[in-house]
Amino acid sequence: MAKRLVFVLLFCLYAGTSQNVPLNSIAPIKSFKEGEWFQLRLHYGVFNASYASFTLKRDTIGEQPVYHAKGFGETTGLARWFFKVEDYYESYFDEDTGAPYKFIRNINEGGYTKNIEIDFDHDSNTAKVLDKKKKELNEFKIEPNVHDLVSSFYYLRNHYPDKGLNVNETFNINMFFDNENYVFKLKYLGKERVNSKFGEVSCLKFRPMVQSGRVFKEQESVTLWVSDDKNRLPIRLQADILIGSIKADLENFKNLKHPFEIVVD
């Protein structure tokens, strides 16, 4: 369960549309490029050998040029003996607007499996959800400017305002996941330096509003640190859950669009 929480939270924690400054009015900073890859190392109690990796390439949906993003998470080593996880997430989204066209979620978590494909129609504000395991196809209404779990991550990296953020300002974004519409809220906490594997990194610090009681100890139990440069990479994530805590740190990266900045005093 801990592995799944981190993988989902990584995307959700980026979710944010300013209530005062609509993101679609902000010129994208182009924080990523084709060929980007990075990896997070996850820690849960004594288990510290789980990984999540993310790749980006160009592709097409029909004749429409798109970015094709893939996320893969797995447990390794001793953790795999206790709880085997192999999670695949994919999104095909517009190169210019970031709007998703197709989302894929194919997971195996300790024997629990799900294989879902979602096709988005933004003209009619509908999503067709194919459950391959149950062999069911259903159509749902979606909110305008909606994102899937993966496209929201890349959209926010490109559109998040890099100036004028106010401490404790709250943001939100529309998201469609499985069969439901969600609104995720996020609070900006200011800037903070984080000691990483690569050196000290200046970060933007965020806290999402999560539901307390079921998984998390409190509504503000999760914190995310994002690099305060044009890459907007996740540097650290920490979540206090009902049983212990989860931590994820940036482990490796390559083919970034911008130089990775380390603090030099």
C-alpha positions in Angstrom: 0.0 0.0 0.0 2.8 2.4 0.8 4.3 2.0 -2.6 1.0 2.8 -4.3 0.5 5.9 -2.1 3.8 7.4 -3.1 3.3 6.8 -6.8 -0.1 8.4 -6.8 0.8 11.2 -4.5 3.8 12.3 -6.7 1.3 13.3 -9.4 -1.4 14.7 -7.1 1.0 16.9 -5.2 1.8 18.9 -8.3 -1.9 19.6 -8.9 -2.6 23.3 -8.6 -4.4 26.1 -10.4 -4.2 29.4 -8.7 -7.6 30.8 -7.5 -6.3 34.3 -8.4 -4.1 33.6 -11.4 -5.6 31.0 -13.9 -2.7 28.8 -15.1 -3.9 28.9 -18.7 -3.1 32.6 -18.6 0.5 32.0 -17.7 3.0 31.5 -20.5 4.5 28.0 -20.2 8.2 27.9 -19.1 8.9 24.6 -21.0 10.4 22.8 -18.1 10.9 19.4 -19.9 11.9 18.0 -23.2 11.7 14.7 -25.1 14.0 12.1 -23.6 13.8 13.3 -20.0 14.1 10.5 -17.4 14.3 10.6 -13.7 13.9 8.2 -10.8 12.8 8.4 -7.2 13.9 6.1 -4.4 11.2 5.3 -1.9 11.6 4.5 1.8 9.0 3.0 4.1 10.2 1.9 7.5 13.0 -0.6 7.1 12.3 -1.0 3.4 14.3 1.4 1.2 14.6 -0.4 -2.1 11.5 0.6 -4.0 11.7 2.9 -7.1 9.5 4.9 -9.4 10.8 6.1 -12.7 9.4 8.6 -15.3 10.2 8.9 -19.0 8.9 11.3 -21.7 9.0 11.0 -25.5 7.1 12.3 -28.5 4.4 10.2 -30.1 1.1 10.6 -32.0 -2.6 9.8 -31.3 -4.0 9.4 -34.8 -2.3 12.2 -36.6 -2.1 14.4 -33.5 1.5 15.0 -32.2 1.6 14.4 -28.4 3.9 13.8 -25.6 3.9 10.2 -24.3 4.7 10.1 -20.6 5.3 6.8 -18.7 5.6 6.2 -15.0 6.8 2.8 -13.7 7.0 1.8 -10.0 8.2 -1.4 -8.5 9.4 -2.9 -5.2 12.8 -4.5 -5.3 15.0 -6.6 -3.0 13.6 -7.6 0.4 10.5 -5.4 0.0 9.5 -7.4 -3.1 9.4 -10.6 -1.0 6.9 -9.0 1.4 4.8 -7.1 -1.2 5.4 -7.3 -4.9 4.4 -4.2 -6.8 4.6 -3.4 -10.6 2.7 -0.3 -11.5 2.5 1.2 -15.0 1.0 4.7 -15.7 0.9 6.3 -19.1 -0.5 9.5 -20.5 -0.7 11.0 -24.1 -1.2 14.7 -23.8 -1.1 17.7 -26.1 2.3 19.2 -26.7 1.0 22.8 -26.5 -1.9 22.8 -24.1 -1.0 19.8 -22.0 -4.6 18.5 -22.3 -4.7 14.6 -22.0 -6.0 12.4 -24.8 -5.4 9.0 -23.4 -4.5 7.6 -19.9 -3.5 4.1 -19.0 -3.3 2.5 -15.6 -2.0 -1.1 -15.4 -1.1 -2.2 -11.9 -0.3 -5.3 -9.9 0.0 -4.7 -6.2 0.4 -7.8 -4.1 -2.1 -9.6 -6.3 -4.5 -6.7 -6.6 -4.7 -5.9 -10.3 -6.4 -3.2 -12.4 -6.1 -2.4 -16.1 -7.8 0.8 -17.2 -7.7 2.9 -20.3 -9.4 6.4 -20.5 -10.0 8.3 -23.7 -10.8 12.0 -23.3 -13.0 14.1 -25.5 -12.6 17.7 -24.5 -15.1 19.0 -27.1 -17.9 17.1 -25.5 -16.4 17.0 -22.0 -16.7 13.3 -21.8 -14.3 10.4 -20.9 -14.7 6.8 -22.1 -13.3 4.4 -19.5 -12.4 0.9 -20.6 -11.9 -1.6 -17.8 -10.0 -4.4 -19.6 -10.2 -6.7 -16.6 -14.0 -6.5 -16.3 -14.4 -6.0 -20.1 -16.6 -3.0 -19.5 -16.8 0.4 -21.4 -18.5 3.3 -19.7 -18.8 7.0 -20.5 -18.6 9.8 -17.9 -18.9 13.6 -17.9 -15.7 15.5 -17.1 -15.0 19.0 -16.0 -13.5 21.6 -18.3 -9.7 21.8 -18.4 -9.5 18.4 -16.7 -6.3 16.3 -16.4 -5.4 12.8 -15.7 -3.1 11.7 -13.0 0.0 11.9 -15.1 -0.7 14.9 -17.4 -1.4 17.1 -14.4 2.2 16.5 -13.2 3.7 17.7 -16.5 1.1 20.5 -17.0 2.0 22.0 -13.6 5.7 21.8 -14.3 5.2 23.9 -17.4 2.6 26.4 -16.1 3.2 26.9 -12.4 4.0 30.6 -11.8 7.6 31.1 -11.0 7.1 34.6 -9.5 4.6 36.2 -7.2 3.7 33.2 -5.1 2.3 34.1 -1.7 3.0 31.9 1.3 -0.1 29.9 2.4 -1.8 30.6 -1.0 -4.0 27.6 -1.9 -4.4 26.2 -5.4 -6.5 23.5 -7.1 -6.9 21.5 -10.3 -9.6 19.4 -11.9 -8.7 15.8 -12.3 -10.4 12.6 -13.6 -9.2 9.3 -12.1 -10.7 5.9 -12.8 -14.4 6.8 -12.9 -14.6 10.0 -10.9 -13.9 13.8 -11.0 -11.7 15.2 -8.3 -10.5 18.6 -7.2 -7.1 18.5 -5.6 -6.0 21.4 -3.4 -2.4 22.4 -2.7 -0.9 25.0 -0.4 2.4 26.9 -1.1 4.6 27.1 2.0 7.6 29.1 0.7 11.1 28.2 -0.2 13.5 25.9 1.6 16.9 24.3 1.0 17.0 20.5 0.9 20.1 18.3 1.3 19.9 15.8 -1.6 22.1 13.1 -3.0 23.4 15.7 -5.5 24.0 18.5 -3.0 21.9 21.3 -1.4 19.0 22.2 -3.6 16.8 25.3 -3.4 13.2 24.1 -3.4 9.6 25.3 -3.5 7.7 23.7 -0.6 4.1 22.6 -0.9 1.4 20.8 1.2 -1.7 19.2 -0.3 -5.0 19.0 1.5 -5.6 15.3 1.9 -8.4 13.4 3.5 -7.5 12.5 7.1 -8.6 9.3 8.9 -8.5 6.7 6.1 -4.8 6.7 5.3 -3.3 9.9 6.5 -2.9 11.1 10.1 -4.1 14.6 9.4 -5.4 16.8 6.6 -1.9 18.3 6.2 0.2 15.1 6.5 2.0 15.3 3.2 4.9 17.7 2.1 6.6 18.0 -1.3 9.8 19.8 -2.2 10.2 20.8 -5.9 13.4 22.2 -7.4 13.3 26.0 -7.6 14.6 26.1 -11.1 13.1 25.7 -14.6 13.1 21.9 -14.4 10.6 21.8 -11.5 11.8 18.3 -10.5 10.5 16.6 -7.3 13.4 16.5 -4.9 11.7 15.1 -1.8 8.3 13.8 -0.7 7.3 12.9 2.8 3.9 11.6 4.0 2.8 10.7 7.6 0.3 7.9 7.3 -1.6 6.0 10.0 1.1 3.4 10.2 4.5 5.0 9.9 5.7 7.4 7.3 6.8 7.4 3.6 9.7 9.3 2.1 10.8 9.6 -1.5 14.0 11.2 -2.7 15.3 12.0 -6.2 17.8 9.3 -7.0 18.8 9.8 -10.7 18.0 11.9 -13.7 19.2 12.5 -17.3 18.3 14.6 -20.4 16.9 17.5 -18.4 15.9 20.6 -20.5 17.6 23.0 -18.1 20.7 22.8 -15.9 20.1 21.2 -12.5 20.9 23.9 -10.0 22.9 23.2 -6.8 23.2 25.9 -4.1 26.8 27.2 -3.9 27.3 29.6 -1.0 
